[in-house]
Amino acid sequence: MTDAIRIADLHKSFGEKRAVQGMDLVVPEGSLHGFIGPNGAGKTTTIRMIMSIIFPDSGELSVLGKKSAVESKDRIGYLPEERGIYKKMKVLPFIKYMAKLKGVTDSSLDKRASEWLERVGLSDVAQKKCEELSKGMQQKVQFIACVIHEPELLILDEPFSGLDPVNMRLLRDLIREINEKGTTIIFSTHVMAQAEQLCDNIVMIHKGEKVLDDPLDAIRSRFDPRALLFEPMDRGIGESELMSIGGVTHAEREGDSWALQLEDGLAPADAIAQLASQIHALRVEVKRPSLEDIFVEIVEDDFTTGELAESLGAAS
């Protein structure tokens, strides 16, 4: 497998602000990478350097085997964070125009564009002006425009922003389908639960620096779960009774269940056995840490760059 993107020691500053610091990254062809981190972490700056919209102060990068995305522009689809369409154009002509800019000239373009509109539920607006559509509809049109030429590399910056839950699910399914056909996808978001549902590999960025880069399963196994989700048969069980169980350091109600935090070093299996022996349970299971939990754990106490690296090295 070759690499769609390679980045080595990339740096970018804006005045005194260091937006990206020492970024190293390899994105294999066919993978689905999630860039996650809070707003202002450096995700969009990194994407803009990949796309040659801005240029790094130092470092090296290659995109689809070329030194610049400009050399591979017809093989790339890009949905930027800042949305933009030609508002006065009608929807179908706009999509066809964007496809032609990417080199699509075959006779099947009309059919391909119409099929995409049907798939996202916009068949009835094909001859409406883009400005007449709702924000969510415009966003789906722009998504079609960035995939209509069947790119080898697809970069999506906050693609779910402004979409309702139904259309979020639709777009998520389309992204998975495109990736399954072989397209390399980078998906950037500050909503970590979205990346958790969608991505194979997670790149976590904090203060312009990559602090985690691993397959999702490896990340979950690296950060050992130290919590249980416990639903007692007796709804009257309270916090004090749960806290009296050896190894439980914190108990917090979650609906009909309790989230129980365990002391460091206590194996979840041992805690489950001890809990079940003292309190009758309807359900007890390991509570896996979310990406948000993991991110907070990594950056809590405002670690310095060196401390972050040491923390990650010790965890691996």
The 8 nearest C-alpha neighbors of each residue, nearest first, counted from 0:
[[1, 28, 2, 27, 29, 3, 30, 26],
 [2, 0, 28, 27, 3, 64, 26, 63],
 [3, 1, 27, 28, 4, 26, 5, 25],
 [2, 4, 63, 28, 27, 26, 62, 1],
 [5, 3, 62, 26, 2, 61, 25, 63],
 [4, 6, 25, 61, 60, 24, 26, 2],
 [7, 5, 60, 24, 23, 59, 25, 9],
 [6, 8, 23, 59, 9, 58, 60, 22],
 [9, 7, 21, 58, 22, 23, 10, 59],
 [8, 10, 58, 22, 21, 7, 57, 59],
 [11, 9, 20, 19, 57, 21, 56, 55],
 [12, 10, 19, 55, 56, 18, 17, 20],
 [13, 11, 17, 18, 16, 14, 15, 19],
 [14, 12, 16, 15, 17, 18, 11, 19],
 [13, 15, 16, 12, 17, 11, 18, 56],
 [14, 16, 13, 17, 12, 18, 11, 19],
 [17, 15, 13, 12, 14, 18, 11, 19],
 [18, 16, 12, 19, 11, 15, 13, 20],
 [17, 19, 207, 12, 41, 11, 16, 20],
 [20, 18, 207, 11, 10, 17, 41, 208],
 [21, 19, 10, 208, 207, 22, 9, 17],
 [22, 20, 8, 9, 10, 23, 19, 208],
 [21, 23, 9, 8, 20, 209, 208, 7],
 [24, 22, 7, 6, 8, 21, 9, 25],
 [23, 25, 6, 5, 22, 26, 7, 4],
 [24, 26, 5, 4, 27, 6, 2, 23],
 [25, 27, 4, 3, 2, 5, 24, 28],
 [28, 26, 2, 3, 30, 1, 29, 25],
 [27, 29, 3, 2, 183, 30, 1, 26],
 [30, 28, 183, 181, 182, 27, 178, 31],
 [31, 29, 183, 28, 27, 32, 184, 26],
 [30, 32, 184, 198, 199, 185, 183, 200],
 [33, 31, 200, 185, 198, 201, 30, 184],
 [32, 34, 201, 186, 198, 187, 194, 185],
 [35, 33, 187, 202, 203, 186, 201, 188],
 [36, 34, 203, 188, 189, 187, 33, 204],
 [35, 37, 189, 204, 203, 40, 205, 38],
 [38, 36, 189, 40, 39, 35, 205, 190],
 [37, 39, 40, 189, 36, 41, 42, 188],
 [38, 40, 41, 37, 206, 42, 18, 207],
 [39, 41, 206, 205, 207, 38, 37, 36],
 [42, 40, 207, 44, 18, 39, 43, 19],
 [43, 41, 45, 44, 40, 46, 34, 187],
 [42, 44, 46, 45, 41, 47, 156, 187],
 [45, 43, 47, 41, 46, 42, 48, 18],
 [46, 44, 48, 42, 43, 47, 41, 49],
 [47, 45, 43, 49, 48, 44, 50, 42],
 [46, 48, 50, 52, 44, 49, 45, 53],
 [47, 49, 51, 53, 45, 50, 46, 54],
 [48, 50, 46, 47, 51, 45, 68, 62],
 [49, 51, 47, 68, 48, 52, 46, 69],
 [52, 50, 48, 53, 49, 68, 54, 47],
 [53, 51, 47, 50, 48, 54, 49, 46],
 [54, 52, 48, 51, 47, 55, 50, 44],
 [53, 55, 48, 51, 56, 52, 11, 47],
 [56, 54, 11, 57, 10, 48, 9, 58],
 [55, 57, 11, 10, 54, 58, 12, 9],
 [58, 56, 55, 10, 9, 59, 11, 8],
 [59, 57, 9, 8, 7, 10, 55, 60],
 [60, 58, 7, 6, 9, 8, 57, 61],
 [59, 61, 6, 5, 7, 66, 62, 58],
 [60, 62, 66, 5, 65, 4, 64, 67],
 [61, 63, 4, 65, 64, 68, 3, 67],
 [64, 62, 3, 65, 4, 61, 71, 2],
 [63, 65, 62, 61, 66, 3, 4, 2],
 [66, 64, 62, 61, 67, 63, 70, 68],
 [67, 65, 61, 62, 60, 64, 68, 70],
 [66, 68, 69, 65, 70, 62, 61, 51],
 [67, 69, 71, 50, 70, 62, 72, 51],
 [70, 68, 72, 67, 71, 51, 50, 73],
 [69, 71, 68, 67, 72, 65, 66, 73],
 [72, 70, 68, 69, 74, 73, 75, 63],
 [71, 73, 69, 75, 74, 68, 70, 101],
 [72, 74, 101, 75, 71, 102, 150, 76],
 [73, 75, 150, 72, 151, 71, 152, 76],
 [76, 74, 152, 150, 72, 73, 153, 151],
 [75, 77, 153, 145, 150, 146, 154, 152],
 [78, 76, 154, 145, 153, 155, 79, 75],
 [77, 79, 155, 156, 154, 145, 142, 80],
 [80, 78, 156, 81, 77, 82, 155, 157],
 [79, 81, 156, 157, 82, 78, 158, 43],
 [82, 80, 79, 83, 78, 156, 157, 158],
 [83, 81, 80, 79, 84, 138, 78, 141],
 [82, 84, 81, 85, 141, 79, 86, 138],
 [85, 83, 86, 141, 82, 129, 137, 93],
 [86, 84, 88, 87, 129, 83, 93, 130],
 [85, 87, 130, 129, 88, 84, 128, 89],
 [86, 88, 85, 128, 129, 130, 89, 84],
 [89, 87, 128, 86, 85, 93, 129, 90],
 [88, 90, 128, 127, 126, 92, 129, 91],
 [89, 91, 125, 93, 129, 92, 128, 126],
 [90, 92, 125, 94, 93, 89, 95, 126],
 [93, 91, 95, 94, 89, 90, 96, 88],
 [94, 92, 96, 90, 91, 95, 88, 89],
 [93, 95, 97, 91, 144, 96, 92, 98],
 [96, 94, 98, 92, 93, 97, 99, 91],
 [95, 97, 93, 99, 98, 94, 92, 100],
 [98, 96, 100, 94, 99, 95, 144, 93],
 [97, 99, 95, 101, 103, 96, 100, 148],
 [100, 98, 103, 102, 96, 101, 97, 104],
 [101, 99, 97, 98, 102, 96, 103, 73],
 [102, 100, 73, 98, 99, 103, 148, 97],
 [101, 103, 99, 100, 104, 98, 73, 148],
 [104, 102, 99, 98, 101, 105, 148, 100],
 [103, 105, 99, 102, 106, 108, 98, 107],
 [106, 104, 107, 103, 108, 109, 102, 99],
 [105, 107, 108, 104, 109, 110, 103, 111],
 [106, 108, 110, 105, 109, 111, 104, 112],
 [109, 107, 111, 110, 106, 112, 105, 95],
 [110, 108, 112, 111, 107, 113, 106, 95],
 [109, 111, 113, 107, 108, 112, 114, 106],
 [110, 112, 108, 114, 113, 109, 107, 115],
 [113, 111, 115, 109, 114, 110, 108, 116],
 [112, 114, 116, 110, 115, 111, 109, 117],
 [115, 113, 117, 111, 116, 112, 110, 118],
 [114, 116, 118, 112, 117, 113, 111, 119],
 [115, 117, 121, 122, 113, 119, 114, 118],
 [116, 118, 122, 120, 114, 115, 119, 121],
 [119, 117, 115, 116, 120, 114, 121, 122],
 [120, 118, 116, 117, 121, 115, 139, 169],
 [119, 121, 117, 118, 122, 116, 123, 115],
 [120, 122, 116, 123, 124, 117, 119, 125],
 [123, 121, 117, 116, 124, 125, 120, 113],
 [122, 124, 121, 125, 126, 120, 117, 127],
 [123, 125, 127, 126, 121, 122, 90, 132],
 [124, 126, 91, 90, 127, 122, 123, 89],
 [127, 125, 89, 124, 90, 91, 128, 123],
 [128, 126, 124, 89, 125, 90, 129, 131],
 [127, 129, 89, 88, 130, 131, 87, 90],
 [128, 130, 86, 131, 90, 132, 89, 88],
 [129, 131, 86, 128, 132, 87, 133, 137],
 [132, 130, 129, 128, 127, 133, 86, 87],
 [133, 131, 130, 129, 136, 137, 134, 128],
 [132, 134, 136, 135, 137, 131, 130, 138],
 [133, 135, 137, 136, 138, 132, 161, 162],
 [136, 134, 138, 137, 133, 162, 161, 139],
 [137, 135, 139, 133, 138, 134, 132, 140],
 [138, 136, 140, 134, 135, 139, 132, 133],
 [137, 139, 135, 141, 136, 140, 142, 134],
 [140, 138, 142, 136, 141, 137, 143, 135],
 [141, 139, 137, 143, 142, 138, 144, 136],
 [140, 142, 144, 138, 139, 143, 137, 145],
 [141, 143, 139, 145, 144, 140, 138, 146],
 [144, 142, 140, 146, 141, 145, 147, 139],
 [143, 145, 141, 94, 142, 147, 146, 97],
 [144, 146, 76, 142, 143, 77, 147, 78],
 [147, 145, 143, 149, 148, 144, 76, 150],
 [146, 148, 144, 149, 143, 145, 98, 112],
 [147, 149, 146, 98, 150, 103, 101, 145],
 [150, 148, 146, 147, 151, 74, 76, 182],
 [151, 149, 74, 75, 152, 76, 148, 146],
 [150, 152, 182, 74, 75, 183, 153, 149],
 [153, 151, 183, 75, 150, 182, 184, 76],
 [152, 154, 76, 184, 75, 77, 183, 150],
 [153, 155, 185, 77, 184, 186, 76, 78],
 [156, 154, 186, 78, 158, 77, 185, 187],
 [155, 157, 187, 80, 79, 158, 78, 186],
 [156, 158, 188, 187, 159, 160, 80, 155],
 [159, 157, 156, 155, 160, 78, 80, 186],
 [160, 158, 162, 157, 167, 161, 170, 166],
 [159, 161, 162, 158, 157, 80, 135, 163],
 [160, 162, 159, 135, 163, 134, 138, 158],
 [163, 161, 135, 159, 160, 167, 166, 164],
 [162, 164, 166, 165, 167, 161, 135, 159],
 [165, 163, 167, 166, 168, 162, 169, 159],
 [166, 164, 168, 167, 163, 169, 162, 170],
 [165, 167, 169, 168, 163, 164, 162, 170],
 [168, 166, 164, 170, 165, 169, 162, 159],
 [167, 169, 171, 166, 165, 170, 172, 164],
 [170, 168, 166, 172, 171, 167, 173, 165],
 [171, 169, 173, 167, 172, 168, 166, 174],
 [170, 172, 168, 174, 173, 169, 167, 175],
 [173, 171, 175, 169, 170, 174, 168, 176],
 [174, 172, 176, 170, 175, 171, 177, 169],
 [173, 175, 171, 177, 176, 172, 170, 178],
 [176, 174, 178, 172, 173, 177, 179, 171],
 [175, 177, 173, 179, 178, 174, 172, 180],
 [178, 176, 174, 180, 179, 175, 182, 173],
 [177, 179, 182, 175, 181, 180, 176, 174],
 [180, 178, 176, 181, 177, 175, 182, 29],
 [181, 179, 178, 177, 182, 176, 29, 175],
 [182, 180, 29, 178, 179, 183, 177, 151],
 [181, 183, 178, 151, 29, 152, 180, 177],
 [184, 182, 29, 152, 30, 28, 31, 153],
 [185, 183, 153, 31, 154, 152, 32, 182],
 [186, 184, 154, 32, 33, 31, 155, 153],
 [185, 187, 155, 33, 34, 154, 156, 32],
 [188, 186, 34, 156, 157, 33, 35, 155],
 [189, 187, 157, 35, 190, 34, 186, 156],
 [188, 190, 37, 36, 35, 191, 38, 187],
 [191, 189, 188, 192, 193, 194, 35, 36],
 [190, 192, 194, 193, 189, 291, 290, 35],
 [191, 193, 195, 194, 190, 196, 290, 291],
 [194, 192, 196, 191, 195, 190, 197, 188],
 [195, 193, 197, 191, 196, 198, 192, 33],
 [194, 196, 192, 193, 197, 198, 191, 290],
 [197, 195, 193, 194, 192, 198, 171, 191],
 [196, 198, 194, 195, 193, 199, 171, 175],
 [197, 199, 31, 194, 33, 200, 32, 195],
 [200, 198, 31, 214, 215, 32, 201, 197],
 [201, 199, 214, 32, 215, 213, 198, 33],
 [200, 202, 33, 212, 213, 32, 214, 215],
 [203, 201, 212, 34, 211, 33, 35, 204],
 [202, 204, 211, 35, 210, 36, 209, 34],
 [203, 205, 209, 36, 208, 210, 40, 35],
 [206, 204, 40, 208, 207, 36, 209, 210],
 [207, 205, 40, 208, 41, 204, 18, 39],
 [208, 206, 19, 41, 18, 40, 205, 20],
 [207, 209, 20, 205, 204, 206, 19, 210],
 [208, 210, 204, 211, 203, 22, 205, 202],
 [211, 209, 203, 204, 208, 205, 307, 212],
 [210, 212, 203, 202, 209, 213, 204, 201],
 [213, 211, 202, 201, 203, 210, 200, 214],
 [212, 214, 200, 201, 218, 215, 217, 211],
 [215, 213, 200, 217, 216, 199, 201, 218],
 [214, 216, 218, 200, 217, 199, 201, 213],
 [217, 215, 219, 218, 214, 220, 213, 199],
 [218, 216, 220, 214, 215, 219, 221, 213],
 [219, 217, 221, 215, 216, 220, 213, 222],
 [218, 220, 216, 217, 222, 221, 215, 223],
 [219, 221, 217, 218, 222, 223, 216, 224],
 [222, 220, 218, 219, 223, 217, 314, 315],
 [221, 223, 219, 220, 224, 218, 293, 288],
 [222, 224, 221, 220, 225, 219, 288, 287],
 [225, 223, 287, 226, 288, 222, 286, 285],
 [224, 226, 261, 260, 223, 267, 227, 262],
 [227, 225, 260, 286, 259, 261, 224, 285],
 [226, 228, 285, 286, 259, 284, 258, 229],
 [227, 229, 258, 284, 286, 283, 257, 285],
 [228, 230, 283, 257, 256, 282, 227, 231],
 [229, 231, 256, 282, 281, 280, 283, 257],
 [232, 230, 280, 233, 281, 279, 234, 229],
 [233, 231, 280, 281, 279, 234, 230, 278],
 [232, 234, 231, 235, 236, 279, 280, 278],
 [235, 233, 236, 232, 231, 255, 237, 230],
 [236, 234, 233, 237, 231, 232, 238, 240],
 [235, 237, 234, 233, 240, 238, 231, 241],
 [238, 236, 239, 240, 235, 241, 234, 242],
 [237, 239, 241, 240, 250, 242, 236, 251],
 [238, 240, 242, 241, 237, 243, 236, 250],
 [241, 239, 243, 242, 238, 237, 236, 244],
 [242, 240, 238, 243, 239, 244, 237, 250],
 [241, 243, 239, 244, 240, 247, 238, 248],
 [242, 244, 240, 241, 239, 245, 247, 238],
 [245, 243, 242, 241, 247, 246, 274, 240],
 [244, 246, 247, 243, 242, 273, 270, 248],
 [245, 247, 262, 261, 248, 244, 265, 270],
 [248, 246, 261, 245, 242, 260, 249, 244],
 [247, 249, 260, 261, 262, 246, 242, 250],
 [248, 250, 260, 259, 247, 242, 251, 261],
 [251, 249, 259, 258, 238, 260, 257, 242],
 [250, 252, 258, 257, 253, 259, 249, 238],
 [251, 253, 257, 256, 254, 258, 250, 255],
 [254, 252, 256, 257, 255, 251, 258, 228],
 [253, 255, 256, 252, 257, 230, 251, 258],
 [256, 254, 253, 230, 257, 252, 234, 231],
 [257, 255, 230, 253, 229, 254, 252, 228],
 [256, 258, 252, 229, 253, 251, 228, 259],
 [259, 257, 228, 251, 250, 227, 252, 229],
 [258, 260, 250, 227, 226, 249, 257, 247],
 [259, 261, 226, 249, 248, 247, 225, 250],
 [262, 260, 247, 225, 226, 248, 246, 259],
 [261, 263, 246, 248, 265, 247, 264, 260],
 [264, 262, 265, 261, 225, 266, 246, 260],
 [263, 265, 266, 262, 261, 225, 267, 246],
 [264, 266, 263, 262, 267, 261, 246, 270],
 [265, 267, 269, 268, 264, 270, 225, 263],
 [266, 268, 270, 269, 271, 265, 285, 225],
 [269, 267, 271, 270, 266, 272, 285, 265],
 [270, 268, 272, 266, 267, 271, 273, 265],
 [269, 271, 267, 273, 268, 272, 274, 266],
 [272, 270, 274, 268, 269, 273, 275, 267],
 [273, 271, 269, 275, 270, 274, 276, 268],
 [274, 272, 270, 276, 271, 275, 269, 277],
 [273, 275, 271, 277, 276, 272, 270, 278],
 [276, 274, 272, 278, 277, 273, 271, 279],
 [275, 277, 273, 274, 278, 272, 279, 271],
 [278, 276, 274, 275, 273, 279, 244, 272],
 [279, 277, 275, 274, 276, 280, 231, 232],
 [280, 278, 232, 275, 231, 277, 281, 276],
 [279, 281, 231, 232, 282, 230, 278, 275],
 [282, 280, 232, 230, 231, 279, 283, 229],
 [283, 281, 230, 280, 229, 284, 231, 228],
 [282, 284, 229, 228, 230, 280, 227, 281],
 [285, 283, 228, 227, 286, 229, 282, 271],
 [284, 286, 227, 287, 228, 226, 267, 224],
 [287, 285, 227, 226, 228, 284, 288, 224],
 [286, 288, 224, 285, 289, 226, 219, 225],
 [289, 287, 292, 224, 286, 293, 290, 219],
 [290, 288, 292, 291, 293, 287, 192, 195],
 [291, 289, 293, 292, 294, 191, 288, 195],
 [290, 292, 294, 289, 293, 191, 295, 192],
 [293, 291, 289, 295, 290, 294, 288, 296],
 [294, 292, 290, 296, 291, 295, 297, 289],
 [293, 295, 291, 297, 296, 292, 290, 298],
 [296, 294, 292, 298, 297, 293, 299, 291],
 [295, 297, 293, 294, 299, 298, 292, 291],
 [298, 296, 294, 295, 299, 293, 307, 310],
 [297, 299, 295, 301, 296, 302, 294, 300],
 [300, 298, 301, 296, 295, 297, 302, 294],
 [299, 301, 302, 298, 297, 296, 303, 295],
 [302, 300, 299, 298, 303, 297, 307, 306],
 [303, 301, 306, 300, 307, 298, 304, 299],
 [302, 304, 306, 305, 307, 301, 308, 298],
 [303, 305, 307, 306, 308, 302, 208, 309],
 [306, 304, 308, 307, 303, 309, 302, 310],
 [305, 307, 309, 303, 308, 304, 302, 310],
 [308, 306, 310, 304, 305, 309, 302, 303],
 [307, 309, 305, 311, 306, 310, 312, 304],
 [308, 310, 306, 312, 307, 311, 313, 305],
 [311, 309, 307, 313, 308, 312, 306, 314],
 [310, 312, 314, 308, 313, 309, 307, 315],
 [313, 311, 309, 315, 314, 310, 308, 307],
 [312, 314, 310, 311, 315, 309, 308, 307],
 [313, 315, 311, 312, 310, 221, 222, 309],
 [314, 312, 313, 311, 221, 310, 222, 218]]
